[in-house]
Amino acid sequence: MNPWDKVQLVRMAERPTAEDYIHLIFDDFIELHGDRLYGDDQAIIGGIGKLNGMPVTVIGQQKGRTTKENIDRNFGMPHPEGYRKALRLMKQAEKFRRPIICFVDTPGAHCGIGAEERGQGEAIARNLYEMSMLKVPIISIVIGEGGSGGALAVAVSDQVWMLENAIYSILSPEGFASILWKDSKRAQEAAEVMKITADDLLELGIIEKIIEEPNGGAHNSLDEISEMLQDYLMQALGELGTLSQDELINKRYDRYRRYIEV
């Protein structure tokens, strides 16, 4: 498939969501709510579960399938309180020495007036800053759309993985075309030049792993992909768990520092 085909695929209502993966990969998942400052943003779900008996903190950007679900979930576009909820759970994970697993799937952070009034930019920036220094392993998996700072706010990790047909970019192809060419109808052309696919990003060194999908997309074999992710997560967390806190933070620093040097 070409990049635009993948954009269309990850936007399908049938595409598995974070919640689908969470309930198949983790046992005894307990969802936790609220940022302790403003409210509970349903565009981000998070809580505690067990990965083959290992306690972990799980955070996911959550889209809906029906119109009502998408309205409730704000089409997977988090507000500031969603990012602050995510950070609260990450800091709790650090306190109790739990690894953190994040599922990335958002067109981007919500850009409404209310979100800006409540400090959307600060909330995202705070997550980037705090995640860079968390003393526990972090793995982020792009399962659908990884859009802009809205995605990056839960993706400053030791490793970033992508499903084969997922996309990860600075903004949507429509937004890119509108800014560059003043014509959102050139979105398909934009997708071709933006380097948004898993293959592109692996080649550029932005991600560490591509998770294969069956023909037609992840919705055709959710159980198989979830089992694969479970195995990969156990292996990766086992390797990251051998590092000291200083080694973990230094390797994470080096990972992002190399983008600046390039």
Residue pairs with C-beta under 8 A, 6 or more apart in sequence:
1 9
1 165
2 191
2 192
3 167
3 191
3 192
3 194
3 196
3 197
4 173
4 187
4 188
4 191
4 192
6 165
6 166
6 167
6 191
6 196
6 197
7 167
7 173
7 187
7 191
7 196
9 15
9 165
9 217
10 105
10 144
10 145
10 165
10 166
10 167
11 144
11 145
12 217
12 219
13 65
14 65
14 217
14 219
15 63
15 144
15 217
15 218
15 219
16 143
16 218
16 219
16 222
16 225
17 60
17 62
17 63
17 64
17 65
17 105
17 143
17 144
18 45
18 60
18 61
18 62
18 103
18 105
18 143
19 45
19 60
19 62
20 222
21 60
21 103
21 143
21 222
21 225
21 226
21 229
22 29
22 45
22 49
22 58
22 60
22 103
23 29
24 222
24 223
24 226
24 227
25 51
25 226
25 229
25 230
25 233
26 49
26 50
26 51
26 56
26 58
27 49
27 50
27 51
27 53
28 49
28 50
29 47
29 48
29 49
29 58
30 47
30 48
30 49
31 45
31 46
31 47
32 46
32 47
32 48
32 89
33 40
33 85
34 40
34 81
34 85
35 41
35 81
35 82
35 84
35 85
35 88
36 84
36 88
37 81
37 84
38 80
38 81
38 84
38 118
39 81
40 81
40 85
41 74
41 78
41 79
41 81
41 82
41 85
42 62
42 72
42 73
42 74
43 61
43 62
43 73
43 74
43 75
43 76
43 77
43 78
43 79
43 82
43 106
43 110
44 59
44 60
44 61
44 62
44 78
44 82
44 83
44 85
44 86
44 154
45 59
45 60
45 62
46 57
46 58
46 59
46 60
46 85
46 86
46 89
47 57
47 58
47 89
48 55
48 56
48 57
48 58
48 98
49 55
49 56
49 58
50 56
51 99
51 101
51 230
51 233
51 234
51 237
52 230
52 234
54 99
54 234
54 237
55 96
55 98
56 93
56 98
56 99
56 100
56 101
56 237
57 89
57 90
57 92
57 93
57 98
57 99
57 100
57 101
58 100
58 101
58 102
58 103
59 86
59 89
59 90
59 100
59 101
59 102
59 103
59 154
60 102
60 103
60 105
61 76
61 78
61 103
61 104
61 105
61 106
61 150
61 151
61 154
62 73
62 76
62 105
63 69
63 70
63 73
63 75
63 76
63 105
63 106
63 144
64 70
64 71
64 72
64 73
64 75
64 76
70 76
74 110
75 107
76 105
76 106
76 107
76 145
77 106
77 107
77 108
77 109
77 110
77 111
77 150
78 86
78 106
78 109
78 110
78 150
78 153
79 109
79 110
79 114
79 115
79 118
79 120
80 115
80 118
80 119
80 120
80 122
80 123
81 118
81 123
83 109
83 123
83 124
83 126
83 127
83 153
83 154
84 123
84 126
86 102
86 127
86 153
86 154
87 123
87 126
87 127
87 130
87 131
90 100
90 130
90 131
90 134
90 138
91 130
91 134
92 98
93 99
93 100
93 134
93 136
94 134
94 135
94 136
97 136
98 136
99 136
99 137
99 138
99 139
99 237
99 240
99 241
100 134
100 136
100 137
100 138
100 139
100 157
101 138
101 139
101 140
101 141
101 233
102 138
102 139
102 140
102 141
102 154
102 155
102 157
103 140
103 141
103 143
104 140
104 141
104 142
104 143
104 144
104 146
104 151
104 154
104 155
104 168
105 142
105 143
105 144
105 145
105 146
106 145
106 146
106 147
106 150
106 151
107 145
107 147
107 150
107 172
108 147
108 148
108 149
108 150
108 151
108 171
108 172
109 115
109 120
109 124
109 148
109 149
109 150
109 153
110 120
110 150
111 120
123 153
124 149
124 150
124 152
124 153
127 153
127 154
127 156
128 149
128 152
128 153
128 156
131 138
131 154
131 156
131 157
132 156
132 249
132 252
132 253
132 256
133 249
134 249
135 245
135 248
135 249
136 248
137 158
137 236
137 237
137 240
137 241
137 243
137 248
138 156
138 157
138 158
138 252
139 157
139 158
139 159
139 160
139 161
139 233
139 236
139 237
139 240
140 154
140 155
140 156
140 157
140 159
140 160
140 161
141 160
141 161
141 162
141 163
141 211
141 229
142 151
142 155
142 160
142 161
142 162
142 163
142 166
142 167
142 168
142 198
142 207
143 163
143 166
143 218
144 163
144 166
144 167
145 151
145 166
145 167
145 172
146 155
146 162
146 166
146 167
146 168
146 169
147 169
147 171
147 172
148 169
148 170
148 171
148 172
151 168
156 252
156 256
157 252
158 240
158 248
158 251
158 252
158 255
159 208
159 209
159 236
159 240
160 206
160 207
160 208
161 207
161 208
161 209
161 210
161 211
161 232
162 168
162 198
162 201
162 202
162 207
162 209
162 210
162 211
163 198
163 210
163 211
163 213
163 218
163 225
164 198
164 210
164 211
164 212
164 213
165 198
165 213
165 217
165 218
166 198
167 196
167 197
168 196
168 198
168 201
168 206
168 207
169 176
169 194
169 195
169 196
170 176
170 194
171 179
172 187
173 187
173 188
173 190
173 191
173 194
173 196
174 184
174 187
174 190
175 184
176 187
176 190
176 194
177 183
177 184
177 185
177 186
177 187
177 189
177 190
178 184
180 190
181 190
195 201
195 204
198 207
198 210
199 210
201 207
202 208
202 209
202 210
205 258
206 259
209 232
211 225
211 228
211 229
211 232
212 228
213 220
213 221
213 225
214 220
214 221
214 224
214 225
218 225
240 248
243 251
